[in-house]
Amino acid sequence: MIPLPTMKTPAEIDSILISEKQIEATVRSLALKINSTYHSIPILVVGLLRGSFMFMADLVRHLDMDVELDFMTVSSYGAATTSSTEVKIIMDLGEAIAGRHVLIVEDIIDTGLTLAKVMEILKGRSPASLKICTLLNKPSRRKVNVEVDFVGIDIPDHFVCGYGLDFNQRFRNLPFIGILKK
């Protein structure tokens, strides 16, 4: 295995909230739960871009069943540090999901507004099952009740970056999750 370069923490990051090792352990733990839930049932894993791409890539490497991948691009942040109430579907799925077992992979669930909209759309397409897996969960910010099947880490109300999560398209490449300075 080729070691990753040591990254200097950018000045805009106040502190590291979740280390690279904590992320790795969380991903493995979530994969074990997903493997236990689906056993050998084939699933369609749907990543919500762009933030979920790193988490999803690491997660599917640990899944034991037959896995197909698809993506949606959904936005509710823009260039802000708080979620807006407007949810935009920028890119829809390329695959039909009727009769399929679908696992939505999300980087972070904040207000729940984005995910509630995605769930509403996908439930209307008659999947055999529809479950949610998120790396990070901010229950203190929830505005809409969304049932999450697989939760990695509950975090406090901070704006976080790294491991796929961004601020204005920056910091996605950080190997840890850090708190953005206010």
C-alpha positions in Angstrom: 0.0 0.0 0.0 1.3 3.4 -0.9 1.2 5.8 2.1 -0.7 9.0 1.7 1.3 12.2 1.9 1.2 13.9 5.3 -1.1 16.9 4.9 -0.7 20.1 6.7 -3.9 21.3 8.4 -5.1 24.4 6.5 -5.3 27.7 8.5 -9.1 27.7 7.9 -9.5 24.5 10.0 -9.9 25.2 13.7 -9.3 21.7 14.9 -9.5 18.0 13.9 -12.9 16.5 15.1 -12.5 13.0 13.7 -9.1 11.5 12.8 -8.2 9.3 9.9 -8.1 6.2 12.1 -11.5 7.0 13.6 -13.0 7.4 10.2 -11.5 4.0 9.1 -12.9 2.2 12.2 -16.3 3.8 11.7 -16.4 2.8 8.0 -15.5 -0.8 8.9 -18.2 -0.9 11.7 -20.9 0.4 9.3 -19.9 -2.1 6.7 -20.3 -5.0 9.2 -23.8 -3.8 10.1 -24.7 -3.4 6.4 -23.3 -6.9 5.6 -25.3 -8.3 8.5 -28.5 -6.6 7.3 -28.4 -7.6 3.6 -26.4 -10.9 3.9 -26.0 -11.9 0.3 -28.8 -9.8 -1.2 -27.5 -7.7 -4.1 -27.9 -3.9 -3.5 -27.7 -0.7 -5.4 -25.6 1.8 -3.5 -26.6 5.4 -4.3 -24.1 8.1 -3.3 -25.3 11.6 -2.8 -22.6 13.7 -4.5 -20.3 15.3 -4.0 -19.6 14.9 -0.3 -20.2 11.1 -0.1 -17.7 10.0 -2.7 -14.8 9.2 -0.3 -16.9 7.6 2.3 -18.9 5.6 -0.3 -15.7 4.4 -2.0 -14.2 3.1 1.3 -17.5 1.7 2.4 -18.2 -0.5 -0.7 -14.8 -2.0 -0.5 -15.9 -3.7 2.8 -19.3 -4.9 1.6 -19.7 -8.7 1.0 -22.7 -8.7 -1.3 -23.0 -8.0 -5.0 -23.0 -4.2 -5.2 -23.9 -1.8 -8.0 -23.3 1.9 -7.8 -25.2 5.0 -8.9 -25.1 8.6 -7.9 -27.4 11.6 -7.5 -26.2 15.2 -7.1 -28.4 17.1 -4.6 -27.7 20.5 -3.1 -29.0 22.6 -0.3 -25.9 24.5 0.8 -24.4 26.4 -2.2 -21.5 28.5 -0.8 -23.0 29.0 2.7 -22.2 27.2 6.0 -25.9 26.6 6.8 -28.4 24.5 4.8 -31.0 26.4 2.9 -34.6 25.2 2.8 -34.4 24.8 -1.0 -33.3 21.4 -2.2 -32.1 21.0 -5.8 -31.8 17.7 -7.7 -28.9 18.6 -10.0 -28.3 15.0 -11.4 -30.7 12.2 -11.1 -30.0 8.4 -11.1 -29.0 6.7 -14.3 -30.6 3.4 -13.2 -34.2 2.3 -12.5 -34.7 1.2 -8.9 -38.1 -0.5 -9.0 -37.9 -3.8 -7.2 -34.3 -3.3 -6.1 -32.7 -3.0 -2.6 -31.3 0.6 -2.4 -28.9 1.9 0.1 -28.5 5.7 0.1 -25.0 6.8 1.2 -24.7 10.3 2.7 -21.7 12.1 4.1 -23.6 14.1 6.7 -27.2 14.5 7.7 -27.9 18.0 9.1 -31.4 19.4 8.9 -32.8 16.3 7.1 -34.4 18.5 4.4 -32.2 17.2 1.6 -32.6 13.6 2.5 -36.3 13.9 3.1 -36.7 15.2 -0.5 -34.5 12.4 -1.9 -36.4 9.7 0.0 -39.7 11.1 -1.2 -38.5 10.9 -4.8 -37.0 7.5 -4.5 -39.9 5.9 -2.6 -42.1 6.9 -5.5 -40.0 4.7 -7.8 -41.0 1.5 -6.0 -37.7 0.0 -4.7 -37.9 -3.3 -2.8 -36.3 -1.6 0.1 -34.8 1.8 0.8 -32.3 2.4 3.6 -29.9 5.2 4.6 -26.3 5.1 5.7 -24.5 8.3 6.8 -21.0 8.8 8.1 -21.9 11.8 10.2 -25.2 12.8 11.9 -26.0 16.2 13.4 -29.2 15.5 15.4 -29.3 18.9 17.0 -29.9 20.5 13.7 -32.7 18.2 12.5 -35.8 20.0 11.1 -37.4 17.0 9.5 -37.5 13.5 11.0 -35.6 11.1 8.8 -35.2 7.5 9.8 -31.5 6.6 9.4 -30.7 2.9 9.3 -26.9 3.1 9.7 -25.2 6.0 11.5 -21.5 6.4 11.8 -20.8 9.2 14.3 -23.1 11.8 15.9 -21.4 15.1 15.9 -22.1 18.5 17.6 -23.3 21.5 15.7 -20.1 22.6 13.9 -19.5 23.2 10.2 -17.1 20.3 9.3 -14.8 19.8 6.3 -12.6 17.0 5.0 -12.9 13.4 3.9 -15.2 14.5 1.0 -17.0 17.3 2.9 -16.3 20.8 1.7 -16.6 24.5 2.3 -17.1 26.2 -1.0 -15.6 23.2 -2.8 -12.4 23.3 -0.7 -11.0 20.8 1.8 -12.6 17.6 0.4 -9.1 16.0 0.1 -8.3 16.2 3.8 -7.9 12.7 5.3 -9.6 13.8 8.5 -12.7 15.7 9.4 -12.0 19.1 10.8 -14.0 22.0 12.2 -14.1 25.1 10.0 -13.1 28.4 11.8 -16.0 30.8 12.3 
